[in-house]
Amino acid sequence: MIKSVLIANRGEIAVRIARTCREMGIRTIGVYSEADRNAMHVSVMDEAHDIGPAPATESYLRQDRLLAVAARTKAEAVHPGYGFLAENAVFAQHVAEAGLIWVGPPASAIAAMGSKTGARALMLKANVPILPGSEGPIRAAKDGELFAKKVGYPILLKAVAGGGGKGMRVVHGREEMWNAFEAAGREAAAAFGDGAVYGEKYLPRARHIEIQIMADQHGNVVYLGERECSIQRRHQKIIEESPSVAVSSTLRQRMGDVAVAAAKACGYTNAGTVEMLLDENGKFYFLEMNTRLQVEHPVTEEITGLDLVRMQLDVAAGGKLSLSQDEVTRRGHAIEVRLYAEDVPGGFLPSTGVLKRLRPPSGPGIREDSGLREGGEVTRFYDPMISKLIVRAETREAARVRMIRALQEYQIAGVRTNIPFCLHILKGDAFAKGDYHTRSGDTEFYQNFLADQNQPVEHEETLAAALAHVTVMSERAYAATPTANGVTPQDGAWRASGKKRAMGGA
């Protein structure tokens, strides 16, 4: 069993990992940048060490400093969390060469899946279904036109070394190709240090379904069901749920078998996620494999009753999986909402500032994973996610209603958040019926949300409710700062009423 772990990350995922470590009696070693000196994740570690200035390139991405802390503290293992160096094959290799246990897949598997074109070739060899795509990187816009002519518009240009929605552009016609090619390559180079892009047939109304797998070092691989991650904004997931309304038990088994085959094809161990696109005809295609713990892993934990971090640590220590495929059970329905500090009407721009009020909801079936507390700060240096709010209930409808209640009770002041937008989605008929796809968040959901924001007040009752709402919000903690729903006392009753209507409260 592992005795000590360096958690090479920050925020909510560092807190999440530390909690399981504490339950397992594992000593936790944290790291922090100068901007995170007083952060929540620092306080939950057994010990924590300064690794440099605020920019991630000078702290959380500094492999030498992380390895130095590991050596100095005699850490036995390194857990990378997600983001930063979690999918960096070189870092995983350096950790292993230093005699430490890497809590993740081997560097060879990370490298194999890190190249999107290489992963596609590997999946093709393993008979895993993939979308029509270019055989390698597209070197010039004219080559993109030739590829599009072959498979038909629309196509998607994607970063070869990418992920997380960066370096991606949808191209609907020849007239868009040149600008899209330049923009995708430029963004990919900035994000990954590699501006190469490749082409793939684009499915405009597909669903994003991913399969969670877990593999040990003894050849055992199981899948733990699917997560539906189709509600996104700008290719970033914001609402996830499990199970998916679009996946039958038969389809789940087929997708699960494919995910296991994909893992075995690259010698995979530990936790991983195989992402797929599901088209309107029920056909699915390999998208990519995330070689780490996924942000949305709690929804799988909630319906399976498993602790994925504990399983990761057990597997990394050489243990066998504690259950077979036949022993994997699922119960109920779980939904996760990623709460971001951002200005949704302003185009999802980050909203930085001190959290002058942070009161998460509570009650049956509610879980909150966060790395911030009241008085903490959302800075410009890192991802503006405040927390992940997860609910579980016996049915999907009960989970939906529970999430609406939880979001309405969530109190945040000091920054703007996406709570009104998420409430708008959850209350809509489309979500209730499960009728959405990967473009819904950027198109009809967003457009309808903005339209609701601008609705004039039509009834005196609405105005009265708005005035009452403003009165409540005028508590001292709210007085000088924007609140979670974007209202300030200076907004006035009419604007407040419009925003309240957008939340569906009128």
C-alpha positions in Angstrom: 0.0 0.0 0.0 1.2 3.5 -0.8 2.2 5.5 2.3 2.6 9.0 0.9 1.5 10.9 -2.2 2.6 14.1 -3.7 -0.5 15.7 -5.2 0.8 17.7 -8.1 -2.2 19.9 -8.6 -4.3 22.6 -7.0 -8.0 23.5 -6.3 -10.9 21.1 -6.0 -9.1 18.1 -7.5 -6.3 18.4 -5.1 -8.8 18.6 -2.2 -10.7 15.6 -3.7 -7.7 13.4 -3.9 -6.5 14.4 -0.4 -9.8 13.4 1.1 -9.5 9.9 -0.1 -5.9 9.7 0.9 -6.8 10.7 4.4 -9.4 7.9 4.6 -6.8 5.5 3.4 -4.2 6.7 6.0 -1.9 8.1 3.2 0.3 11.1 4.0 -0.5 13.9 1.6 2.1 16.4 0.3 0.7 19.4 -1.5 2.2 22.1 -3.6 1.1 25.7 -4.2 2.1 28.7 -6.2 2.5 32.2 -4.6 -1.1 33.0 -5.6 -2.4 29.9 -3.8 -0.5 30.3 -0.6 -3.7 30.6 1.4 -5.8 28.3 -0.8 -8.1 25.7 0.5 -6.1 22.8 -1.0 -3.1 23.9 1.0 -4.9 23.6 4.3 -6.2 20.1 3.8 -2.7 18.6 3.1 -0.5 17.1 5.8 2.2 19.4 4.4 2.5 21.8 1.5 5.4 23.4 -0.4 5.9 26.5 -2.4 6.8 25.8 -6.0 7.0 29.3 -7.5 5.1 32.3 -8.9 1.5 32.4 -9.9 1.7 31.6 -13.6 1.3 27.8 -14.1 4.3 27.8 -16.4 6.4 28.9 -13.4 4.9 26.6 -10.8 2.4 23.8 -11.5 4.0 23.0 -14.9 7.5 23.0 -13.5 8.5 19.3 -13.5 11.8 19.9 -11.9 10.3 21.7 -8.9 7.6 19.0 -8.4 10.2 16.3 -8.5 12.4 18.2 -6.1 9.6 18.4 -3.6 8.9 14.7 -4.0 12.5 13.9 -3.3 12.8 16.3 -0.4 9.7 15.0 1.3 10.4 11.3 0.5 7.1 11.0 -1.3 6.3 7.5 -2.5 3.9 8.3 -5.3 2.7 11.2 -7.5 -0.9 11.8 -8.3 -1.3 14.4 -11.1 -5.1 15.0 -10.8 -6.4 16.4 -14.1 -5.0 19.3 -16.2 -1.5 20.6 -15.9 0.9 17.6 -16.2 -1.8 14.9 -15.9 -1.4 13.8 -19.5 2.3 14.6 -20.0 4.1 11.4 -20.9 7.5 12.9 -20.3 6.6 13.9 -16.7 5.1 10.4 -16.1 8.3 8.9 -17.4 10.4 11.2 -15.2 8.4 10.2 -12.1 9.0 6.5 -12.8 12.7 7.1 -13.5 12.9 8.8 -10.1 11.7 5.6 -8.5 8.3 7.0 -7.7 4.8 5.5 -8.3 2.9 7.3 -11.0 -0.8 7.2 -10.2 -2.0 7.0 -13.7 -1.4 5.0 -16.9 2.2 4.2 -18.1 4.0 6.9 -20.1 3.8 4.7 -23.2 0.0 4.7 -23.1 -0.2 8.4 -22.5 2.1 9.0 -25.5 0.1 6.6 -27.7 -3.2 8.4 -26.9 -1.7 11.9 -26.8 -1.3 12.2 -30.5 -4.8 12.3 -31.9 -3.8 11.0 -35.3 -1.7 8.3 -33.7 -4.6 7.3 -31.5 -6.9 7.1 -34.5 -4.5 4.8 -36.3 -4.3 2.6 -33.2 -8.1 2.4 -32.8 -8.5 1.6 -36.5 -6.1 -1.3 -36.0 -8.1 -2.5 -33.0 -11.4 -2.4 -35.0 -12.7 0.5 -32.9 -15.1 2.6 -35.1 -13.7 6.1 -35.9 -15.0 9.0 -38.0 -13.7 9.6 -41.5 -10.5 11.7 -41.0 -7.3 12.8 -42.6 -4.6 10.3 -42.5 -2.2 12.7 -40.8 -1.8 16.4 -40.1 -3.2 18.9 -42.6 -0.3 21.0 -43.7 -2.1 23.8 -45.5 -5.6 25.2 -46.0 -5.7 23.9 -49.5 -5.1 20.4 -48.2 -8.1 20.9 -45.8 -10.2 21.8 -48.9 -9.2 18.5 -50.5 -10.1 16.6 -47.4 -13.5 18.3 -47.1 -14.2 17.6 -50.8 -13.6 13.9 -50.1 -15.8 13.6 -47.0 -18.2 16.6 -47.5 -18.7 19.7 -45.3 -18.9 20.3 -42.4 -15.6 19.2 -41.1 -13.8 19.8 -37.9 -10.2 20.9 -37.7 -8.6 19.6 -34.5 -5.2 20.0 -32.8 -3.1 16.9 -33.2 -1.7 17.4 -29.7 -4.9 18.9 -28.3 -7.8 18.4 -26.0 -10.2 20.5 -23.9 -11.7 22.2 -26.9 -8.5 24.2 -27.8 -7.3 24.3 -31.4 -10.7 23.3 -32.8 -12.7 24.9 -35.6 -15.8 23.8 -37.4 -15.6 24.5 -41.1 -19.0 24.7 -42.9 -17.8 25.6 -46.4 -14.8 26.4 -48.5 -15.1 30.1 -47.8 -14.3 29.4 -44.1 -11.4 27.1 -44.5 -8.5 29.6 -44.7 -9.4 31.6 -41.6 -10.3 28.4 -39.7 -7.1 26.7 -40.5 -5.0 29.7 -39.4 -7.0 30.2 -36.2 -6.9 26.5 -35.2 -3.2 26.2 -35.8 -2.4 29.4 -34.0 -4.5 28.4 -31.0 -3.0 24.8 -30.9 0.5 26.2 -31.0 -0.3 28.5 -28.1 -1.9 25.8 -26.0 0.2 22.8 -26.7 3.4 24.1 -28.4 2.4 22.2 -31.5 0.3 23.9 -34.2 -0.4 20.8 -36.3 -4.1 20.1 -37.0 -5.9 17.3 -38.7 -9.4 17.0 -40.2 -12.4 14.9 -39.2 -15.9 14.7 -40.5 -18.1 16.8 -38.3 -21.4 15.6 -36.9 -23.5 18.7 -36.0 -26.2 17.0 -33.9 -24.1 14.3 -32.3 -24.1 13.5 -28.6 -20.9 13.3 -26.5 -20.9 10.0 -24.6 -17.9 8.8 -22.7 -17.1 5.5 -21.0 -15.2 5.3 -17.7 -12.8 2.4 -17.6 -10.5 1.1 -14.9 -7.6 -1.3 -15.6 -5.1 -3.0 -13.3 -1.6 -4.2 -14.0 -2.8 -7.8 -14.2 -4.7 -7.6 -17.5 -8.1 -6.9 -15.9 -10.2 -4.0 -17.5 -13.7 -3.1 -16.6 -16.0 -0.3 -17.8 -18.1 1.6 -15.2 -20.9 2.9 -17.5 -21.3 6.0 -19.5 -21.5 9.7 -18.9 -23.5 12.1 -21.1 -21.5 15.2 -21.7 -23.3 16.9 -24.6 -24.1 20.2 -22.9 -21.1 22.3 -23.6 -20.2 25.9 -24.2 -17.3 26.5 -26.6 -16.4 22.8 -26.5 -16.2 22.9 -22.7 -18.6 20.6 -20.7 -20.8 22.3 -18.2 -23.5 19.7 -17.4 -22.9 16.0 -17.2 -25.2 13.2 -16.3 -25.3 9.4 -16.0 -26.8 7.3 -17.3 -27.6 8.9 -20.7 -31.1 8.9 -22.0 -29.7 8.0 -25.4 -28.0 4.8 -24.3 -29.8 1.6 -24.0 -28.4 -1.4 -22.1 -27.5 -3.1 -25.3 -25.7 0.0 -26.6 -24.0 0.5 -23.3 -22.5 -2.9 -23.5 -21.3 -2.4 -27.0 -19.7 0.9 -26.2 -18.2 -0.6 -23.0 -16.7 -3.4 -25.0 -15.2 -1.0 -27.4 -13.7 1.1 -24.6 -12.1 -2.0 -23.1 -10.7 -2.9 -26.5 -9.3 0.6 -26.8 -7.6 0.4 -23.4 -6.1 -3.0 -24.2 -4.8 -1.8 -27.5 -2.4 0.6 -25.8 -1.5 -1.4 -22.7 -3.5 0.9 -20.5 -3.7 0.7 -16.7 -5.4 2.9 -14.1 -8.4 5.2 -14.7 -9.2 6.4 -18.2 -12.1 7.7 -20.2 -12.9 6.8 -23.8 -14.8 9.6 -25.4 -17.2 8.9 -28.3 -19.7 10.6 -30.5 -23.1 9.1 -30.9 -25.0 10.1 -34.1 -28.7 10.4 -34.6 -28.9 6.9 -36.0 -27.4 5.3 -32.9 -23.9 4.8 -34.4 -20.9 5.7 -32.3 -17.4 6.7 -33.1 -14.1 6.9 -31.1 -13.3 10.5 -30.4 -10.3 10.4 -28.0 -9.1 8.8 -24.8 -8.4 10.9 -21.7 -5.5 9.3 -19.9 -6.4 10.6 -16.4 -9.1 11.0 -13.9 -11.9 13.0 -15.5 -13.4 16.2 -14.1 -16.8 14.7 -14.2 -15.9 11.4 -12.5 -18.2 12.1 -9.5 -21.3 11.2 -11.5 -19.9 7.8 -12.0 -19.0 7.5 -8.3 -22.5 8.5 -7.3 -24.3 5.8 -9.4 -21.8 3.0 -8.8 -20.9 3.7 -5.2 -17.2 3.4 -6.1 -14.4 5.8 -5.1 -12.4 6.1 -8.3 -9.4 7.8 -6.5 -9.2 4.9 -4.1 -9.2 2.5 -7.0 -6.5 4.5 -8.8 -4.3 4.3 -5.7 -4.9 0.6 -5.3 -4.1 -0.2 -8.9 -1.0 2.1 -8.9 0.3 0.1 -5.9 0.0 -3.1 -7.9 -3.3 -4.3 -6.6 -6.0 -6.2 -8.6 -9.3 -4.6 -9.4 -11.7 -5.3 -6.6 -14.6 -6.2 -8.9 -15.3 -7.9 -12.1 -17.4 -6.6 -15.0 -20.4 -8.7 -13.8 -20.1 -7.1 -10.3 -20.3 -3.5 -11.6 -23.7 -2.2 -10.6 -25.4 1.1 -11.1 -28.3 2.7 -9.3 -30.3 5.9 -9.7 -29.3 9.0 -11.7 -26.6 11.6 -11.1 -26.1 15.1 -12.6 -23.1 17.3 -12.3 -23.0 21.1 -13.0 -19.7 22.9 -13.3 -20.1 26.2 -11.6 -17.9 28.8 -13.3 -17.1 32.4 -12.3 -18.0 33.9 -15.7 -20.1 36.4 -17.4 -22.4 34.4 -19.6 -24.2 37.2 -21.4 -20.8 38.7 -22.0 -19.7 35.7 -23.9 -18.6 33.4 -21.1 -15.7 35.7 -20.1 -14.1 34.8 -16.8 -15.2 36.9 -13.8 -12.5 37.3 -11.3 -12.6 38.5 -7.7 -13.0 37.6 -4.0 -15.8 35.3 -3.1 -17.5 37.6 -0.5 -20.2 35.0 0.1 -20.1 31.3 -0.7 -22.8 29.2 0.8 -23.3 25.9 -1.0 -26.6 24.0 -0.8 -27.1 21.0 1.3 -29.7 18.2 1.8 -30.2 14.6 0.7 -28.4 13.6 -2.4 -26.3 16.7 -2.8 -22.5 16.7 -3.1 -20.2 19.6 -3.7 -16.5 19.3 -4.7 -14.8 22.6 -4.4 -11.3 24.1 -3.8 -12.6 27.5 -2.7 -14.1 28.8 0.5 -15.7 32.1 1.4 -13.1 34.8 1.2 -11.2 32.9 -1.4 -10.3 34.4 -4.8 -10.9 33.5 -8.4 -7.8 34.8 -10.1 -6.8 35.3 -13.7 -4.1 32.7 -13.4 -6.2 29.6 -13.3 -9.5 28.0 -14.5 -12.4 30.0 -13.1 -14.4 26.9 -11.9 -15.8 27.6 -8.4 -17.0 24.1 -7.7 -18.7 21.0 -9.1 -22.2 20.5 -7.8 -23.4 16.9 -8.0 -26.8 15.5 -7.2 -28.1 11.9 -7.1 -31.7 10.6 -7.0 -33.6 7.5 -7.9 -34.8 8.8 -11.3 -33.6 11.3 -13.8 -36.5 13.6 -13.3 -36.0 13.5 -9.5 -32.3 14.4 -10.0 -33.2 17.2 -12.4 -35.6 18.7 -9.8 -33.1 18.3 -7.1 -30.4 20.0 -9.1 -32.7 23.0 -9.7 -33.4 23.3 -6.1 -29.7 23.1 -5.2 -28.7 25.7 -7.7 -31.5 28.1 -6.5 -30.1 27.7 -2.9 -26.5 28.2 -3.9 -25.4 31.7 -2.6 -22.3 33.2 -4.2 -21.4 36.9 -4.2 -18.3 38.7 -5.5 -18.2 37.3 -9.0 -20.7 36.6 -11.7 -21.5 32.9 -12.3 -23.1 30.6 -14.8 -25.9 29.6 -12.3 -28.7 31.4 -14.2 -27.6 29.8 -17.5 -27.5 26.3 -16.0 -30.9 26.9 -14.4 -32.3 28.0 -17.7 -31.1 24.8 -19.3 -32.3 22.5 -16.5 -35.7 24.0 -16.5 -36.2 23.8 -20.2 -38.3 21.2 -22.0 -35.4 20.1 -24.1 -33.3 19.0 -21.1 -36.3 17.5 -19.4 -36.9 15.3 -22.5 -33.2 14.6 -23.0 -33.5 16.3 -26.4 -30.1 18.0 -26.9 -26.7 17.6 -28.6 -23.2 19.0 -28.5 -24.2 22.3 -30.2 -27.3 23.0 -28.0 -25.3 24.9 -25.4 -23.8 27.3 -27.9 -26.9 27.7 -30.0 -30.6 27.4 -28.9 -29.9 27.2 -25.2 -27.7 30.3 -25.3 -29.9 32.2 -27.6 -33.0 31.5 -25.6 -31.2 32.5 -22.4 -30.1 35.8 -23.8 -33.6 36.5 -25.2 -35.1 35.8 -21.7 -32.6 38.1 -20.2 -34.0 41.0 -22.3 -37.7 40.3 -21.7 -39.6 43.4 -20.4 -41.7 43.2 -17.3 -45.3 42.3 -18.3 -47.1 41.9 -15.0 -47.2 43.8 -11.7 -46.7 40.6 -9.9 -43.4 40.1 -11.6 -42.3 43.6 -10.7 -43.3 43.0 -7.1 -41.3 39.7 -7.0 -38.3 41.5 -8.5 -38.4 44.2 -5.9 -38.6 41.6 -3.2 -35.7 39.8 -4.8 -33.6 43.0 -4.8 -34.5 43.6 -1.1 -33.1 40.2 -0.2 -30.0 40.7 -2.2 -29.3 44.0 -0.5 -27.9 42.3 2.5 -24.6 43.8 3.5 -22.6 41.0 2.0 -24.2 41.6 -1.3 -24.4 45.4 -1.3 -21.3 46.3 -3.1 -20.7 43.3 -5.3 -22.4 41.4 -8.1 -24.2 38.3 -7.0 -24.4 34.9 -8.5 -27.3 35.8 -10.7 -25.5 38.9 -11.9 -27.7 41.4 -10.1 -26.4 44.4 -8.2 -28.4 46.9 -6.2 -27.6 49.4 -8.9 -29.2 47.3 -11.5 -32.7 48.5 -10.7 -35.9 46.6 -10.4 -36.7 46.4 -14.1 -33.4 44.8 -15.0 -33.5 42.6 -11.9 -36.9 41.4 -12.9 -35.7 40.5 -16.4 -32.8 38.4 -14.9 -35.2 36.8 -12.4 -37.4 35.8 -15.3 -34.3 34.3 -17.0 -33.9 32.1 -13.9 -37.5 31.0 -14.3 -38.5 32.4 -11.0 -41.3 34.7 -12.2 
